[in-house]
Amino acid sequence: MGVLAKLNVGVVGAAGRGASFRAAFEAHPRTRIHALCDIREDLLAGAAKRLGASEMYVDYAEMLERSDVDAVVIGTPMPFHAPQAIQALERDIHVLSEVTAAVSVEECQALVAAARRSQAIYMMAENYIYTKPNVLVRELVRRGLFGEVYYAEGEYIHELKELNEITPWRRRWQTGIDGITYGTHSLGPILQWLSACPGSSGDRVVRVCCAGSGHHYMDPRGDPYENQDSCVMLAKTARGALIVIRVDMLSERPHAMTNYSLQGTRGCYESARSAGERGKVWLADLCASKDVWLDLADPSDRPSGQSLEAEYLPEMWRHPPEAALRAGHGGGDYFQVLDFVRSIVDGTPCPIGIHEAMDMTLPGLISQASIAAAGVWMEVPDSRTW
Ligand SMILES: NC(=O)c1ccc[n+]([C@@H]2O[C@H](COP(=O)([O-])OP(=O)(O)OC[C@H]3O[C@@H](n4cnc5c(N)ncnc54)[C@H](O)[C@@H]3O)[C@@H](O)[C@H]2O)c1
Protein backbone atom coordinates (compact mmCIF):
# COMPACT_ATOMS: atom_id res chain seq x y z
CA MET A 1 0.00 0.00 0.00
CA GLY A 2 1.37 3.42 -0.97
CA VAL A 3 1.70 6.15 1.66
CA LEU A 4 -1.48 7.93 0.61
CA ALA A 5 -3.40 4.93 -0.68
CA LYS A 6 -6.74 4.19 0.88
CA LEU A 7 -7.10 1.14 3.07
CA ASN A 8 -9.45 -1.32 1.41
CA VAL A 9 -11.79 -2.80 3.97
CA GLY A 10 -13.71 -6.06 3.56
CA VAL A 11 -16.76 -6.74 5.73
CA VAL A 12 -17.88 -10.29 6.48
CA GLY A 13 -21.34 -10.86 7.90
CA ALA A 14 -22.23 -7.84 5.82
CA ALA A 15 -25.98 -8.40 5.80
CA GLY A 16 -26.15 -8.37 9.61
CA ARG A 17 -24.04 -6.50 12.14
CA GLY A 18 -21.43 -5.76 9.45
CA ALA A 19 -23.83 -3.25 7.89
CA SER A 20 -23.40 -0.82 10.78
CA PHE A 21 -19.77 -0.01 9.96
CA ARG A 22 -20.25 2.16 6.88
CA ALA A 23 -20.50 5.59 8.53
CA ALA A 24 -17.32 5.15 10.54
CA PHE A 25 -15.14 3.94 7.66
CA GLU A 26 -16.60 6.52 5.31
CA ALA A 27 -15.81 9.31 7.77
CA HIS A 28 -12.13 8.39 7.69
CA PRO A 29 -10.23 9.87 4.74
CA ARG A 30 -7.87 6.88 4.61
CA THR A 31 -10.42 4.06 4.38
CA ARG A 32 -13.17 2.75 2.19
CA ILE A 33 -15.33 -0.34 2.31
CA HIS A 34 -14.24 -2.18 -0.80
CA ALA A 35 -15.61 -5.71 -0.54
CA LEU A 36 -18.17 -7.62 1.42
CA CYS A 37 -19.05 -11.19 2.11
CA ASP A 38 -22.15 -12.93 3.39
CA ILE A 39 -23.36 -16.49 2.91
CA ARG A 40 -26.84 -15.06 2.20
CA GLU A 41 -26.40 -14.49 -1.52
CA ASP A 42 -29.92 -13.05 -1.75
CA LEU A 43 -28.95 -10.24 0.63
CA LEU A 44 -25.61 -9.37 -0.94
CA ALA A 45 -26.70 -6.75 -3.46
CA GLY A 46 -28.71 -4.81 -0.85
CA ALA A 47 -25.81 -4.98 1.60
CA ALA A 48 -23.35 -3.80 -1.06
CA LYS A 49 -25.58 -0.79 -1.74
CA ARG A 50 -25.91 0.04 1.96
CA LEU A 51 -22.17 -0.32 2.57
CA GLY A 52 -21.00 1.24 -0.71
CA ALA A 53 -18.89 -1.82 -1.55
CA SER A 54 -17.85 -2.64 -5.10
CA GLU A 55 -17.09 -6.36 -4.67
CA MET A 56 -19.35 -9.11 -3.26
CA TYR A 57 -18.50 -12.64 -2.14
CA VAL A 58 -20.41 -15.54 -0.63
CA ASP A 59 -17.19 -17.29 0.32
CA TYR A 60 -14.90 -15.63 2.88
CA ALA A 61 -11.73 -17.46 1.80
CA GLU A 62 -12.37 -16.31 -1.74
CA MET A 63 -12.73 -12.69 -0.62
CA LEU A 64 -9.39 -12.91 1.20
CA GLU A 65 -7.73 -14.52 -1.79
CA ARG A 66 -9.19 -12.55 -4.67
CA SER A 67 -10.04 -9.14 -3.30
CA ASP A 68 -7.42 -6.50 -2.60
CA VAL A 69 -8.44 -5.99 1.04
CA ASP A 70 -6.00 -4.60 3.63
CA ALA A 71 -8.35 -5.08 6.58
CA VAL A 72 -11.47 -7.07 7.44
CA VAL A 73 -14.34 -6.42 9.82
CA ILE A 74 -15.71 -9.68 11.17
CA GLY A 75 -19.42 -9.28 11.93
CA THR A 76 -20.45 -12.92 11.62
CA PRO A 77 -21.94 -15.09 14.41
CA MET A 78 -19.66 -15.84 17.37
CA PRO A 79 -18.28 -19.27 16.32
CA PHE A 80 -16.82 -17.75 13.14
CA HIS A 81 -14.90 -14.91 14.81
CA ALA A 82 -11.69 -16.75 15.69
CA PRO A 83 -11.45 -18.99 12.57
CA GLN A 84 -12.10 -16.03 10.25
CA ALA A 85 -9.68 -13.78 12.16
CA ILE A 86 -6.98 -16.46 11.93
CA GLN A 87 -7.51 -16.83 8.17
CA ALA A 88 -7.03 -13.06 7.70
CA LEU A 89 -4.06 -12.77 10.06
CA GLU A 90 -2.33 -15.60 8.19
CA ARG A 91 -2.46 -13.36 5.11
CA ASP A 92 -1.28 -10.31 7.09
CA ILE A 93 -4.70 -8.70 6.70
CA HIS A 94 -5.72 -6.51 9.66
CA VAL A 95 -8.71 -7.69 11.70
CA LEU A 96 -11.44 -5.85 13.58
CA SER A 97 -13.46 -8.70 15.12
CA GLU A 98 -16.84 -8.56 16.77
CA VAL A 99 -17.17 -9.80 20.34
CA THR A 100 -16.48 -12.25 21.78
CA ALA A 101 -13.02 -12.96 20.36
CA ALA A 102 -13.54 -16.75 20.46
CA VAL A 103 -15.88 -19.42 21.82
CA SER A 104 -13.34 -21.75 23.49
CA VAL A 105 -9.98 -21.55 25.24
CA GLU A 106 -8.45 -23.65 22.44
CA GLU A 107 -9.67 -21.13 19.88
CA CYS A 108 -8.19 -18.34 22.01
CA GLN A 109 -4.81 -20.09 21.95
CA ALA A 110 -4.92 -20.53 18.18
CA LEU A 111 -5.93 -16.88 17.74
CA VAL A 112 -3.10 -15.60 19.95
CA ALA A 113 -0.60 -17.75 18.04
CA ALA A 114 -1.88 -16.41 14.72
CA ALA A 115 -1.72 -12.80 15.94
CA ARG A 116 1.88 -13.37 17.10
CA ARG A 117 2.92 -14.76 13.72
CA SER A 118 1.13 -12.05 11.73
CA GLN A 119 2.39 -8.65 10.60
CA ALA A 120 -1.19 -7.42 10.81
CA ILE A 121 -3.10 -5.82 13.67
CA TYR A 122 -5.81 -7.66 15.57
CA MET A 123 -8.41 -5.59 17.41
CA MET A 124 -11.57 -6.75 19.14
CA ALA A 125 -14.53 -4.45 18.54
CA GLU A 126 -15.58 -3.95 22.16
CA ASN A 127 -17.56 -0.81 21.45
CA TYR A 128 -18.93 -0.28 24.99
CA ILE A 129 -15.57 1.07 26.22
CA TYR A 130 -16.13 4.10 23.98
CA THR A 131 -19.51 5.36 25.21
CA LYS A 132 -19.44 8.88 26.65
CA PRO A 133 -20.15 7.91 30.30
CA ASN A 134 -17.64 5.04 30.21
CA VAL A 135 -14.94 7.28 28.73
CA LEU A 136 -15.64 10.00 31.32
CA VAL A 137 -15.49 7.55 34.23
CA ARG A 138 -12.17 6.23 32.96
CA GLU A 139 -10.81 9.79 32.89
CA LEU A 140 -12.03 10.46 36.44
CA VAL A 141 -10.29 7.25 37.56
CA ARG A 142 -7.13 8.20 35.67
CA ARG A 143 -7.04 11.56 37.42
CA GLY A 144 -7.13 9.78 40.78
CA LEU A 145 -10.58 11.11 41.73
CA PHE A 146 -11.80 7.62 42.73
CA GLY A 147 -8.63 6.89 44.74
CA GLU A 148 -7.82 3.19 44.48
CA VAL A 149 -10.64 1.34 42.68
CA TYR A 150 -11.30 -2.11 44.13
CA TYR A 151 -14.88 -3.18 43.34
CA ALA A 152 -17.06 -3.06 40.22
CA GLU A 153 -20.31 -4.46 38.86
CA GLY A 154 -21.38 -4.84 35.25
CA GLU A 155 -24.71 -6.15 33.94
CA TYR A 156 -25.81 -7.06 30.44
CA ILE A 157 -29.55 -7.67 30.58
CA HIS A 158 -30.94 -8.21 27.10
CA GLU A 159 -33.93 -10.50 26.74
CA LEU A 160 -33.51 -12.10 23.33
CA LYS A 161 -35.81 -15.14 23.22
CA GLU A 162 -37.44 -13.90 19.99
CA LEU A 163 -34.12 -12.85 18.47
CA ASN A 164 -32.85 -16.37 19.23
CA GLU A 165 -35.37 -17.75 16.75
CA ILE A 166 -34.49 -15.21 14.04
CA THR A 167 -30.73 -15.69 14.53
CA PRO A 168 -30.52 -19.36 15.65
CA TRP A 169 -26.77 -19.14 16.28
CA ARG A 170 -27.69 -17.17 19.42
CA ARG A 171 -29.78 -20.11 20.67
CA ARG A 172 -26.64 -22.26 20.37
CA TRP A 173 -23.81 -19.92 21.43
CA GLN A 174 -25.44 -17.37 23.74
CA THR A 175 -28.37 -19.15 25.43
CA GLY A 176 -27.31 -22.72 24.60
CA ILE A 177 -24.34 -22.81 27.00
CA ASP A 178 -24.44 -22.21 30.75
CA GLY A 179 -22.34 -19.45 32.34
CA ILE A 180 -21.23 -16.11 30.92
CA THR A 181 -21.39 -16.42 27.13
CA TYR A 182 -21.51 -12.71 26.27
CA GLY A 183 -19.71 -10.81 28.97
CA THR A 184 -17.29 -8.47 27.22
CA HIS A 185 -19.66 -5.47 27.11
CA SER A 186 -19.78 -5.59 30.92
CA LEU A 187 -16.23 -6.63 31.69
CA GLY A 188 -14.48 -4.51 29.03
CA PRO A 189 -15.15 -1.04 30.48
CA ILE A 190 -14.51 -2.30 34.02
CA LEU A 191 -11.08 -3.69 33.12
CA GLN A 192 -10.22 -0.36 31.53
CA TRP A 193 -11.24 1.51 34.69
CA LEU A 194 -9.22 -0.79 36.95
CA SER A 195 -6.21 -0.43 34.67
CA ALA A 196 -6.52 3.38 34.54
CA CYS A 197 -6.01 3.77 38.30
CA PRO A 198 -2.89 5.91 39.01
CA GLY A 199 0.06 3.67 39.75
CA SER A 200 -1.60 0.65 38.12
CA SER A 201 0.33 -0.94 35.30
CA GLY A 202 -2.80 -2.75 34.14
CA ASP A 203 -5.06 -5.31 35.70
CA ARG A 204 -6.64 -8.55 34.56
CA VAL A 205 -8.96 -11.21 35.94
CA VAL A 206 -6.96 -14.08 37.45
CA ARG A 207 -9.77 -16.31 38.74
CA VAL A 208 -13.54 -16.63 38.48
CA CYS A 209 -16.49 -18.59 39.82
CA CYS A 210 -19.99 -18.65 38.41
CA ALA A 211 -23.52 -19.53 39.50
CA GLY A 212 -26.98 -19.21 37.95
CA SER A 213 -30.54 -18.47 39.03
CA GLY A 214 -32.12 -21.59 37.52
CA HIS A 215 -34.24 -22.18 34.42
CA HIS A 216 -37.61 -20.42 34.32
CA TYR A 217 -38.29 -20.22 30.57
CA MET A 218 -38.64 -22.70 27.70
CA ASP A 219 -37.84 -22.09 24.05
CA PRO A 220 -40.67 -22.41 21.47
CA ARG A 221 -39.90 -26.14 21.11
CA GLY A 222 -40.49 -26.65 24.83
CA ASP A 223 -36.80 -27.15 25.61
CA PRO A 224 -35.22 -25.38 28.58
CA TYR A 225 -32.41 -22.97 27.75
CA GLU A 226 -29.04 -24.41 28.76
CA ASN A 227 -28.01 -20.92 29.93
CA GLN A 228 -29.56 -20.15 33.32
CA ASP A 229 -31.74 -17.03 33.31
CA SER A 230 -29.32 -14.86 35.25
CA CYS A 231 -25.71 -16.00 35.36
CA VAL A 232 -23.41 -14.22 37.80
CA MET A 233 -19.62 -14.42 37.63
CA LEU A 234 -17.42 -13.32 40.51
CA ALA A 235 -13.97 -12.33 39.32
CA LYS A 236 -10.80 -11.50 41.27
CA THR A 237 -8.16 -9.43 39.56
CA ALA A 238 -4.37 -9.59 39.80
CA ARG A 239 -4.45 -6.44 41.96
CA GLY A 240 -7.05 -7.98 44.26
CA ALA A 241 -10.15 -6.12 43.05
CA LEU A 242 -13.52 -7.90 43.00
CA ILE A 243 -15.79 -7.74 39.93
CA VAL A 244 -19.38 -9.00 39.67
CA ILE A 245 -20.72 -9.63 36.17
CA ARG A 246 -24.36 -10.53 35.54
CA VAL A 247 -25.53 -11.60 32.10
CA ASP A 248 -29.23 -12.29 31.56
CA MET A 249 -30.60 -12.92 28.07
CA LEU A 250 -33.83 -14.66 29.08
CA SER A 251 -35.70 -12.91 31.88
CA GLU A 252 -38.87 -11.00 30.99
CA ARG A 253 -38.11 -7.32 31.61
CA PRO A 254 -36.86 -4.15 29.84
CA HIS A 255 -33.34 -4.20 28.42
CA ALA A 256 -30.49 -2.79 30.50
CA MET A 257 -27.22 -3.52 28.72
CA THR A 258 -25.04 -0.80 30.24
CA ASN A 259 -25.50 -1.15 33.99
CA TYR A 260 -22.25 -0.53 35.85
CA SER A 261 -21.06 0.49 39.27
CA LEU A 262 -17.58 1.23 40.54
CA GLN A 263 -16.15 1.73 44.03
CA GLY A 264 -12.83 3.27 44.98
CA THR A 265 -11.31 4.54 48.21
CA ARG A 266 -12.33 8.13 47.37
CA GLY A 267 -15.32 7.78 45.10
CA CYS A 268 -18.02 5.66 43.53
CA TYR A 269 -20.08 5.56 40.33
CA GLU A 270 -23.59 4.32 39.59
CA SER A 271 -24.53 4.24 35.92
CA ALA A 272 -27.94 5.13 34.54
CA ARG A 273 -30.15 2.03 34.68
CA SER A 274 -32.88 2.96 32.24
CA ALA A 275 -33.57 5.36 29.38
CA GLY A 276 -33.76 9.00 30.44
CA GLU A 277 -31.56 8.52 33.49
CA ARG A 278 -27.97 9.76 33.80
CA GLY A 279 -25.03 8.31 35.63
CA LYS A 280 -23.93 9.78 38.94
CA VAL A 281 -20.76 9.82 41.00
CA TRP A 282 -19.79 10.60 44.54
CA LEU A 283 -16.20 11.87 44.70
CA ALA A 284 -14.65 12.83 48.05
CA ASP A 285 -12.61 15.65 46.51
CA LEU A 286 -15.54 17.27 44.71
CA CYS A 287 -18.59 16.60 46.87
CA ALA A 288 -19.50 18.73 49.88
CA SER A 289 -20.84 15.81 51.89
CA LYS A 290 -21.21 12.03 51.80
CA ASP A 291 -24.88 12.28 50.87
CA VAL A 292 -24.42 14.30 47.70
CA TRP A 293 -24.27 12.69 44.27
CA LEU A 294 -22.95 14.52 41.23
CA ASP A 295 -24.74 14.07 37.92
CA LEU A 296 -22.18 13.42 35.16
CA ALA A 297 -23.68 16.02 32.84
CA ASP A 298 -25.58 18.50 35.03
CA PRO A 299 -23.67 21.70 35.95
CA SER A 300 -26.26 22.90 38.50
CA ASP A 301 -24.89 20.84 41.39
CA ARG A 302 -21.32 22.12 40.99
CA PRO A 303 -20.06 25.42 42.49
CA SER A 304 -17.88 26.00 39.39
CA GLY A 305 -21.02 25.96 37.21
CA GLN A 306 -19.28 23.38 34.99
CA SER A 307 -20.57 19.80 34.77
CA LEU A 308 -18.11 16.93 35.24
CA GLU A 309 -18.52 16.28 31.54
CA ALA A 310 -17.57 19.86 30.67
CA GLU A 311 -14.53 19.75 32.93
CA TYR A 312 -13.14 16.24 32.50
CA LEU A 313 -14.41 14.71 29.26
CA PRO A 314 -11.47 13.66 27.06
CA GLU A 315 -10.96 15.47 23.78
CA MET A 316 -12.35 12.63 21.60
CA TRP A 317 -15.84 13.20 23.03
CA ARG A 318 -15.74 17.04 23.23
CA HIS A 319 -16.45 17.80 19.60
CA PRO A 320 -17.55 14.47 18.16
CA PRO A 321 -18.19 14.55 14.42
CA GLU A 322 -21.71 14.01 13.14
CA ALA A 323 -20.72 10.47 12.09
CA ALA A 324 -19.91 9.61 15.72
CA LEU A 325 -23.24 10.88 16.96
CA ARG A 326 -25.09 8.94 14.26
CA ALA A 327 -23.11 5.73 14.82
CA GLY A 328 -24.68 3.03 16.96
CA HIS A 329 -24.04 2.05 20.57
CA GLY A 330 -23.56 5.55 21.97
CA GLY A 331 -20.86 6.44 19.45
CA GLY A 332 -18.89 3.29 20.25
CA ASP A 333 -19.26 1.95 16.71
CA TYR A 334 -17.52 5.08 15.39
CA PHE A 335 -14.68 5.48 17.90
CA GLN A 336 -13.62 1.83 17.75
CA VAL A 337 -13.13 2.12 13.99
CA LEU A 338 -11.12 5.31 14.49
CA ASP A 339 -8.76 3.54 16.91
CA PHE A 340 -8.46 0.53 14.60
CA VAL A 341 -7.54 2.70 11.61
CA ARG A 342 -5.13 4.81 13.67
CA SER A 343 -3.29 1.75 14.86
CA ILE A 344 -2.88 0.59 11.23
CA VAL A 345 -2.09 3.96 9.68
CA ASP A 346 -0.17 5.79 12.43
CA GLY A 347 1.10 2.87 14.50
CA THR A 348 -0.83 4.13 17.56
CA PRO A 349 -0.99 1.28 20.11
CA CYS A 350 -4.19 -0.69 19.60
CA PRO A 351 -6.35 -0.28 22.75
CA ILE A 352 -7.98 -3.72 22.44
CA GLY A 353 -5.22 -5.78 20.90
CA ILE A 354 -4.99 -9.52 21.16
CA HIS A 355 -4.15 -9.68 24.89
CA GLU A 356 -6.78 -7.12 25.94
CA ALA A 357 -9.26 -9.11 23.83
CA MET A 358 -8.24 -12.24 25.74
CA ASP A 359 -8.52 -10.40 29.08
CA MET A 360 -12.14 -9.59 28.17
CA THR A 361 -13.03 -12.97 26.61
CA LEU A 362 -11.28 -15.66 28.70
CA PRO A 363 -13.03 -14.99 32.06
CA GLY A 364 -16.43 -15.74 30.49
CA LEU A 365 -15.13 -18.96 28.93
CA ILE A 366 -13.67 -20.10 32.25
CA SER A 367 -16.95 -19.17 34.00
CA GLN A 368 -18.64 -21.77 31.78
CA ALA A 369 -16.32 -24.45 33.19
CA SER A 370 -16.89 -23.13 36.73
CA ILE A 371 -20.69 -23.28 36.54
CA ALA A 372 -20.46 -26.81 35.12
CA ALA A 373 -18.37 -27.74 38.17
CA ALA A 374 -20.90 -26.42 40.72
CA GLY A 375 -19.34 -22.95 40.87
CA VAL A 376 -15.79 -23.73 41.98
CA TRP A 377 -13.18 -20.97 41.61
CA MET A 378 -11.00 -21.52 38.55
CA GLU A 379 -7.80 -19.87 37.33
CA VAL A 380 -8.03 -17.70 34.21
CA PRO A 381 -5.00 -18.15 31.95
CA ASP A 382 -2.84 -15.17 31.00
CA SER A 383 -2.48 -15.16 27.21
CA ARG A 384 0.77 -13.17 27.55
CA THR A 385 2.40 -16.33 28.86
CA TRP A 386 1.22 -18.57 26.00
N1 LIG B 1 -20.79 -5.04 19.57
C1 LIG B 1 -22.10 -4.93 19.51
O1 LIG B 1 -22.69 -4.02 20.05
C2 LIG B 1 -22.88 -5.97 18.74
C3 LIG B 1 -24.21 -5.76 18.38
C4 LIG B 1 -24.85 -6.75 17.62
C5 LIG B 1 -24.20 -7.90 17.26
N2 LIG B 1 -22.90 -8.07 17.64
C6 LIG B 1 -22.15 -9.26 17.26
O2 LIG B 1 -22.06 -9.28 15.85
C7 LIG B 1 -22.13 -10.61 15.37
C8 LIG B 1 -23.26 -10.76 14.37
O3 LIG B 1 -24.51 -10.48 15.01
P1 LIG B 1 -25.83 -10.17 14.18
O4 LIG B 1 -26.84 -9.74 15.13
O5 LIG B 1 -25.50 -9.28 13.03
O6 LIG B 1 -26.15 -11.62 13.61
P2 LIG B 1 -27.00 -11.96 12.33
O7 LIG B 1 -27.25 -13.41 12.39
O8 LIG B 1 -28.16 -11.01 12.20
O9 LIG B 1 -26.04 -11.61 11.12
C9 LIG B 1 -24.89 -12.33 10.85
C10 LIG B 1 -24.64 -12.31 9.35
O10 LIG B 1 -23.50 -13.13 9.10
C11 LIG B 1 -23.79 -13.95 7.96
N3 LIG B 1 -22.96 -15.14 8.06
C12 LIG B 1 -23.13 -16.21 8.88
N4 LIG B 1 -22.13 -17.08 8.73
C13 LIG B 1 -21.31 -16.57 7.77
C14 LIG B 1 -20.09 -17.00 7.19
N5 LIG B 1 -19.52 -18.15 7.55
N6 LIG B 1 -19.51 -16.22 6.25
C15 LIG B 1 -20.09 -15.06 5.88
N7 LIG B 1 -21.24 -14.59 6.41
C16 LIG B 1 -21.84 -15.33 7.35
C17 LIG B 1 -25.27 -14.20 8.04
O11 LIG B 1 -25.82 -14.58 6.80
C18 LIG B 1 -25.80 -12.87 8.54
O12 LIG B 1 -26.10 -12.00 7.48
C19 LIG B 1 -22.29 -11.48 16.60
O13 LIG B 1 -21.07 -11.97 17.02
C20 LIG B 1 -22.86 -10.55 17.64
O14 LIG B 1 -22.51 -10.94 18.93
C21 LIG B 1 -22.24 -7.12 18.37
The ligand as an SDF file (V2000), in Angstrom:
LIG
                    3D

 44 48  0  0  0  0  0  0  0  0999 V2000
  -20.7900   -5.0360   19.5670 N   0  0  0  0  0  0  0  0  0  0  0  0
  -22.1040   -4.9330   19.5060 C   0  0  0  0  0  0  0  0  0  0  0  0
  -22.6910   -4.0190   20.0510 O   0  0  0  0  0  0  0  0  0  0  0  0
  -22.8780   -5.9670   18.7350 C   0  0  0  0  0  0  0  0  0  0  0  0
  -24.2090   -5.7620   18.3800 C   0  0  0  0  0  0  0  0  0  0  0  0
  -24.8530   -6.7490   17.6220 C   0  0  0  0  0  0  0  0  0  0  0  0
  -24.1990   -7.9000   17.2610 C   0  0  0  0  0  0  0  0  0  0  0  0
  -22.8990   -8.0700   17.6450 N   0  0  0  0  0  0  0  0  0  0  0  0
  -22.1530   -9.2640   17.2590 C   0  0  0  0  0  0  0  0  0  0  0  0
  -22.0630   -9.2790   15.8510 O   0  0  0  0  0  0  0  0  0  0  0  0
  -22.1310  -10.6110   15.3730 C   0  0  0  0  0  0  0  0  0  0  0  0
  -23.2600  -10.7580   14.3740 C   0  0  0  0  0  0  0  0  0  0  0  0
  -24.5060  -10.4800   15.0140 O   0  0  0  0  0  0  0  0  0  0  0  0
  -25.8270  -10.1700   14.1760 P   0  0  0  0  0  0  0  0  0  0  0  0
  -26.8430   -9.7370   15.1340 O   0  0  0  0  0  0  0  0  0  0  0  0
  -25.5040   -9.2810   13.0280 O   0  0  0  0  0  0  0  0  0  0  0  0
  -26.1470  -11.6170   13.6090 O   0  0  0  0  0  0  0  0  0  0  0  0
  -26.9950  -11.9620   12.3310 P   0  0  0  0  0  0  0  0  0  0  0  0
  -27.2510  -13.4110   12.3860 O   0  0  0  0  0  0  0  0  0  0  0  0
  -28.1610  -11.0120   12.2010 O   0  0  0  0  0  0  0  0  0  0  0  0
  -26.0360  -11.6050   11.1160 O   0  0  0  0  0  0  0  0  0  0  0  0
  -24.8900  -12.3320   10.8460 C   0  0  0  0  0  0  0  0  0  0  0  0
  -24.6400  -12.3070    9.3530 C   0  0  0  0  0  0  0  0  0  0  0  0
  -23.5050  -13.1270    9.0970 O   0  0  0  0  0  0  0  0  0  0  0  0
  -23.7910  -13.9470    7.9630 C   0  0  0  0  0  0  0  0  0  0  0  0
  -22.9560  -15.1370    8.0650 N   0  0  0  0  0  0  0  0  0  0  0  0
  -23.1300  -16.2090    8.8800 C   0  0  0  0  0  0  0  0  0  0  0  0
  -22.1300  -17.0850    8.7250 N   0  0  0  0  0  0  0  0  0  0  0  0
  -21.3050  -16.5680    7.7700 C   0  0  0  0  0  0  0  0  0  0  0  0
  -20.0920  -17.0010    7.1930 C   0  0  0  0  0  0  0  0  0  0  0  0
  -19.5180  -18.1540    7.5470 N   0  0  0  0  0  0  0  0  0  0  0  0
  -19.5110  -16.2220    6.2530 N   0  0  0  0  0  0  0  0  0  0  0  0
  -20.0890  -15.0560    5.8800 C   0  0  0  0  0  0  0  0  0  0  0  0
  -21.2400  -14.5940    6.4150 N   0  0  0  0  0  0  0  0  0  0  0  0
  -21.8390  -15.3290    7.3500 C   0  0  0  0  0  0  0  0  0  0  0  0
  -25.2710  -14.2020    8.0410 C   0  0  0  0  0  0  0  0  0  0  0  0
  -25.8220  -14.5820    6.8000 O   0  0  0  0  0  0  0  0  0  0  0  0
  -25.7980  -12.8700    8.5420 C   0  0  0  0  0  0  0  0  0  0  0  0
  -26.1020  -11.9980    7.4800 O   0  0  0  0  0  0  0  0  0  0  0  0
  -22.2950  -11.4810   16.6040 C   0  0  0  0  0  0  0  0  0  0  0  0
  -21.0730  -11.9720   17.0170 O   0  0  0  0  0  0  0  0  0  0  0  0
  -22.8570  -10.5460   17.6410 C   0  0  0  0  0  0  0  0  0  0  0  0
  -22.5150  -10.9380   18.9310 O   0  0  0  0  0  0  0  0  0  0  0  0
  -22.2450   -7.1230   18.3670 C   0  0  0  0  0  0  0  0  0  0  0  0
  1  2  1  0
  2  3  2  0
  2  4  1  0
  4  5  1  0
  4 44  2  0
  5  6  2  0
  6  7  1  0
  7  8  2  0
  8  9  1  0
  8 44  1  0
  9 10  1  0
  9 42  1  0
 10 11  1  0
 11 12  1  0
 11 40  1  0
 12 13  1  0
 13 14  1  0
 14 15  2  0
 14 16  1  0
 14 17  1  0
 17 18  1  0
 18 19  2  0
 18 20  1  0
 18 21  1  0
 21 22  1  0
 22 23  1  0
 23 24  1  0
 23 38  1  0
 24 25  1  0
 25 26  1  0
 25 36  1  0
 26 27  1  0
 26 35  1  0
 27 28  2  0
 28 29  1  0
 29 30  1  0
 29 35  2  0
 30 31  1  0
 30 32  2  0
 32 33  1  0
 33 34  2  0
 34 35  1  0
 36 37  1  0
 36 38  1  0
 38 39  1  0
 40 41  1  0
 40 42  1  0
 42 43  1  0
M  CHG  2   8   1  16  -1
M  END
$$$$
